[in-house]
Structure formats: C-alpha cells, structure tokens
Amino acid sequence: MERPITIVGAGTLGRRIALMLSTRGGEVRIFDQNRAACDAAATYVAEMLPAVLAKMPGSAPAKLVLENDLAEAVADAWLIVEAVPENVELKRDVFEQLDALSPADAILASNSSSYPTSRFIDCVSRPERVLNTHFYMPPDLLTVELMSCGKTDPAVVDRLMECLPHYGFVPFRVRNESVGFIFNRIWAAIKREALAVVAEGVATPEDVDALYSMFVAKAAAPFRMMDAIGLDVVLDIEEHYASVRDGIPEAPRKLLHEYVDNGWLGCKSGRGFYDDYAPEHAST
C-alpha cells in the first residue's frame, strides 16, 4: 500500500502491531501524546524488525514516523488502528476524533480485546468503515480476529482478510458480533472450568496444569477431536453434564443434534464437522 498506516497508542500491543505492519515498506506512523511511549515504541520496532524481516521472504522495512499530533498522524492513512487502554469512554473519544480527522475512505480499526466497536462508535458518521481488529501478541502470536461493528461494509473485512497475510498475520473472520471474539470465549470456558475444578476440591492447580499440558501438547483441535470421538457420543456426554449441572447452555447440544440427526457422526460415518475423511474411515 502506498498510503501510510497509523497506530494510535504506543503501548505494549500498539508497538507490536506497528512492528508487523512495518514489514512491507511504505510508511507506518505511531501516535501517542506521551513522547516517552513513542520513543520506546520506536526502539522496540528497531530492535525487533531485523529478526522479523529475516523470516518473511520479500519483506522490506517501512519508514517509521512518530507523531504527537493526531491530525498529522492520520493524514492520508488508509488504515488506522486504535490501540489505547480498555476504557470505553476513552475509545469513544478517540473514534470521535478519528471520524473527524481521518480521510473519508480510511479504515478505522479497534484492537479492543473486550469491547465490540458497536459499544463506542455512536459518534462516528461513517460506521461502515469501522471494525474490530483484535490482534493478540505479535510477533509471538500472529492471529488477528476481524469483527464487524454491525454496520461494517463487507468489502472492508474482505480487504483486510486479503492484505493482512502479507504482513505475516493469519486473519479470522468473526461472523457475528461476540464479546470475547472467538478464541477468548473458548479460553474463558477453559479458564472457568479450571477454576471450578480447583474450587470444588477435585484437583490442585499444579495437577490441572500438568494434566492440561500433557493433553494440549498432543491433542487434535476441538472439532477434529469431537469428530474422532463421534458426535453421538459427544452429545450423550453433553446431555449428561446438563442433567447434573445447572447453567449448561442449550445451544451446543442443539448444534450437535443437527449433525447427529443428519447421520453426520464424525470419522465413523465419513462426515461430521468436517467432510474430508477418507472412505476407509467411514463405518460400513
């Protein structure tokens, strides 16, 4: 892209996002009213960029520009990523300013980890260009989840799905607005159950961590694992949990019923959540 990219916020995630977006040439700007934070971000990018570039064939360093004036920081930018602290009023103020100062066609993205953008863009005149871009911790984790504000132009999401891999990211489309996005919701359930196991005296924290680490190191991903077990068996287990524990949501069991009722039981039937199982894996 010939036009600049602007990161608003020079904190831990802001500088990491700037690092990865500095790998395709062009110009990357970091805005923060705290000059010391800007300087620290520039030092981080300068120190880390050579190692990141070495792992990306065809990459090139960007020109990094530090800005203390927001209007200058966003001038001509095609992508503006907000990475300020998780304070909804602060984010509302930032997006009100971005709406007024940025080019009309600039994509306005929030890196918020807990607030959907619909919570703080009531002052934005063109919400169709706004979305969440939830980056995790680059360059260690290169996933980014893209979520509509509810009014985002689908072409905006499509554009980022296409261009972010050029910066080393692996983007995932969040298909409905979701507090916690995709992975954080899954992690929240794991975290909650881990705490419950200890709170109920079932195990110690050390045993939970040791057992979890042994399984995660070798386990298939959740939907592949369910297909391997058999979705009818998974459904029976979930029904049992629901019968003995209050508060188990019904939606997961309804989803499993849809598959089981269609005869899609996983590997043993040749089709489950995935339909790419070899014929010999199907039951006869």
C-alpha positions in Angstrom: 0.0 0.0 0.0 1.4 3.4 -0.9 -0.6 5.3 1.7 0.5 5.3 5.4 -0.8 3.1 8.2 -1.3 4.8 11.6 -1.3 3.1 15.0 -3.0 5.2 17.7 -1.4 4.2 21.0 2.3 3.3 21.6 1.8 0.8 24.4 2.6 -2.9 24.5 0.2 -4.0 21.8 0.4 -0.8 19.7 4.2 -1.2 19.2 3.9 -4.9 18.4 1.2 -4.2 15.8 3.4 -1.4 14.4 6.3 -3.9 14.2 4.4 -6.3 12.0 2.9 -3.6 9.8 6.4 -2.3 9.2 7.4 -5.3 7.1 6.0 -4.3 3.6 7.8 -1.0 3.1 5.8 2.2 2.9 5.2 4.4 6.0 4.0 3.4 9.4 3.1 6.1 11.9 2.8 5.8 15.7 0.7 8.4 17.5 0.8 8.9 21.3 0.6 12.0 23.3 3.3 10.5 25.6 6.6 11.2 23.8 8.4 8.7 26.0 6.0 6.0 24.9 6.5 6.9 21.3 10.3 6.7 21.7 10.1 3.3 23.5 7.9 2.0 20.7 10.4 3.2 18.0 13.2 1.5 19.9 11.2 -1.8 20.2 10.5 -1.8 16.4 14.1 -1.0 15.5 15.4 -3.8 17.7 12.9 -6.5 16.7 12.4 -5.7 13.0 15.5 -7.3 11.5 14.6 -10.7 13.0 11.0 -10.4 11.8 12.1 -9.4 8.3 14.5 -12.3 8.1 11.6 -14.7 8.5 9.5 -13.1 5.8 10.7 -13.5 2.2 10.1 -10.5 0.1 9.7 -8.2 3.1 11.0 -4.7 3.4 11.3 -2.2 6.3 8.8 0.6 6.5 9.7 4.2 7.3 8.6 4.6 10.9 7.3 8.1 11.9 6.4 9.2 15.4 3.6 11.7 15.8 2.3 13.7 18.7 -0.4 15.4 16.6 -3.4 13.2 15.7 -4.4 15.2 12.6 -0.9 14.8 11.2 -0.8 11.2 12.2 -3.9 10.2 10.3 -3.5 12.4 7.2 -3.7 10.3 4.1 -3.7 7.0 6.1 -5.6 4.1 4.6 -5.7 2.1 7.8 -5.8 3.5 11.4 -5.6 1.0 14.3 -6.7 2.2 17.7 -4.6 0.5 20.5 -5.4 2.6 23.5 -6.3 1.2 27.0 -9.5 -0.7 27.6 -11.6 2.3 28.7 -14.8 2.6 26.7 -15.1 6.4 27.2 -11.5 6.9 26.0 -12.2 4.8 23.0 -15.4 6.7 22.2 -13.4 10.0 22.4 -10.6 8.6 20.1 -13.1 7.4 17.5 -14.9 10.7 17.5 -11.6 12.4 16.7 -10.7 9.8 14.1 -14.0 10.2 12.4 -13.5 13.9 12.1 -9.8 13.9 11.2 -9.2 10.9 9.0 -9.6 10.5 5.3 -13.2 9.6 4.3 -12.1 6.2 3.0 -9.7 5.2 5.8 -10.5 2.0 7.6 -10.9 2.7 11.4 -10.0 -0.4 13.4 -10.0 -1.0 17.1 -7.7 -3.5 18.8 -10.1 -3.7 21.8 -9.9 -7.2 23.4 -13.2 -6.9 25.3 -15.4 -4.2 23.7 -17.2 -4.7 20.3 -16.8 -1.4 18.4 -20.6 -1.0 18.4 -20.2 0.0 22.1 -18.3 3.2 21.4 -18.9 4.4 17.8 -22.2 6.2 18.3 -20.4 9.4 17.4 -19.0 8.0 14.1 -20.7 9.4 11.0 -19.5 6.5 8.7 -19.7 3.3 10.8 -19.4 1.2 7.6 -15.6 1.7 7.7 -15.3 0.7 11.4 -14.4 -2.8 12.7 -12.6 -4.7 15.4 -9.1 -6.0 14.5 -8.2 -8.0 17.6 -4.5 -8.7 17.4 -3.1 -11.0 20.1 0.6 -10.6 20.9 2.7 -10.3 17.7 5.3 -11.4 16.7 4.8 -14.4 19.0 1.2 -14.8 18.1 0.2 -13.7 14.6 -3.5 -14.3 14.7 -6.0 -11.4 14.3 -9.8 -11.6 14.5 -11.8 -9.3 12.3 -15.3 -8.4 13.6 -17.9 -6.1 12.2 -19.4 -3.3 14.2 -22.8 -4.4 12.9 -22.7 -1.9 10.0 -19.2 -2.6 8.6 -19.1 -2.8 4.8 -18.2 -6.4 4.0 -15.7 -5.1 1.5 -13.7 -3.7 4.4 -13.4 -7.0 6.1 -12.6 -8.7 2.7 -9.8 -6.2 2.1 -8.2 -6.9 5.4 -8.6 -10.7 5.1 -6.7 -10.4 1.8 -3.9 -7.9 2.8 -3.1 -8.8 6.4 -1.4 -12.1 5.4 1.2 -10.0 3.5 2.2 -8.6 6.9 2.6 -12.1 8.4 -0.8 -12.2 10.1 -3.3 -15.1 10.0 -6.8 -13.3 10.0 -10.0 -15.0 11.1 -13.5 -13.6 10.3 -15.8 -13.3 13.3 -19.2 -13.9 11.7 -21.4 -12.4 14.4 -20.6 -9.8 17.0 -19.3 -11.6 20.0 -18.0 -10.2 23.3 -14.7 -12.1 23.6 -14.4 -12.7 19.9 -13.6 -16.4 19.1 -10.5 -17.6 21.0 -11.1 -15.5 24.1 -14.5 -17.1 24.5 -13.1 -20.5 24.2 -10.3 -19.7 26.7 -12.8 -18.2 29.1 -14.6 -21.5 29.2 -11.4 -23.4 29.8 -10.3 -20.9 32.5 -13.7 -21.1 34.2 -13.8 -24.9 34.4 -10.1 -25.0 35.6 -11.0 -22.7 38.4 -14.2 -24.7 39.2 -12.2 -28.0 39.4 -9.9 -26.4 42.0 -12.7 -24.6 43.9 -14.6 -27.9 44.2 -11.6 -29.7 45.6 -11.3 -32.0 42.6 -7.7 -31.2 41.9 -4.8 -28.9 42.8 -3.7 -26.1 40.4 -0.5 -28.0 39.8 -2.3 -31.1 38.8 -4.7 -29.2 36.5 -1.7 -27.5 34.7 0.2 -30.8 34.4 -2.7 -32.7 33.0 -3.8 -29.9 30.7 -0.2 -29.6 29.3 0.0 -33.3 28.5 -3.2 -33.2 26.6 -2.7 -30.0 24.7 0.7 -31.0 23.5 -0.7 -33.9 21.6 -4.4 -33.2 21.2 -6.2 -32.5 18.0 -8.1 -29.3 17.7 -11.6 -29.3 19.3 -13.8 -30.1 16.3 -11.4 -32.7 14.9 -11.3 -34.3 18.3 -15.1 -34.4 18.5 -15.3 -36.0 15.0 -12.8 -38.6 16.2 -14.8 -39.4 19.3 -18.1 -39.5 17.5 -20.7 -36.7 17.7 -23.3 -39.0 19.0 -21.0 -39.9 21.9 -20.2 -36.2 22.4 -23.9 -35.4 22.5 -24.6 -38.1 25.1 -21.8 -36.7 27.3 -23.2 -33.1 27.0 -26.7 -34.3 27.8 -25.3 -36.0 30.9 -23.5 -32.8 32.0 -26.7 -30.8 31.5 -28.6 -33.2 33.7 -26.3 -33.0 36.7 -25.0 -29.4 36.5 -27.1 -26.2 36.4 -26.4 -23.5 33.9 -25.2 -25.6 31.0 -26.3 -23.7 27.8 -28.5 -25.5 25.4 -27.1 -24.1 22.1 -24.1 -26.5 21.9 -26.4 -29.5 22.3 -28.8 -28.2 19.7 -25.9 -27.9 17.2 -24.8 -31.4 18.0 -28.4 -32.7 17.5 -28.5 -31.1 14.0 -25.4 -33.2 13.0 -26.5 -36.4 14.7 -30.0 -36.2 13.3 -28.5 -36.0 9.8 -26.3 -39.0 10.4 -23.1 -37.0 10.5 -21.3 -38.6 13.4 -17.7 -37.8 12.5 -15.0 -40.1 11.3 -17.0 -43.3 11.7 -19.7 -42.1 9.3 -17.4 -40.3 6.9 -18.7 -36.9 7.8 -19.0 -34.7 10.9 -18.0 -31.1 11.4 -15.5 -31.9 8.6 -16.4 -33.9 5.5 -12.8 -34.7 4.3 -12.4 -38.1 5.9 -11.1 -40.9 3.7 -13.7 -43.6 2.8 -12.0 -46.3 4.8 -12.7 -44.3 8.0 -16.4 -44.5 7.3 -18.4 -47.1 9.1 -19.8 -50.0 7.0 
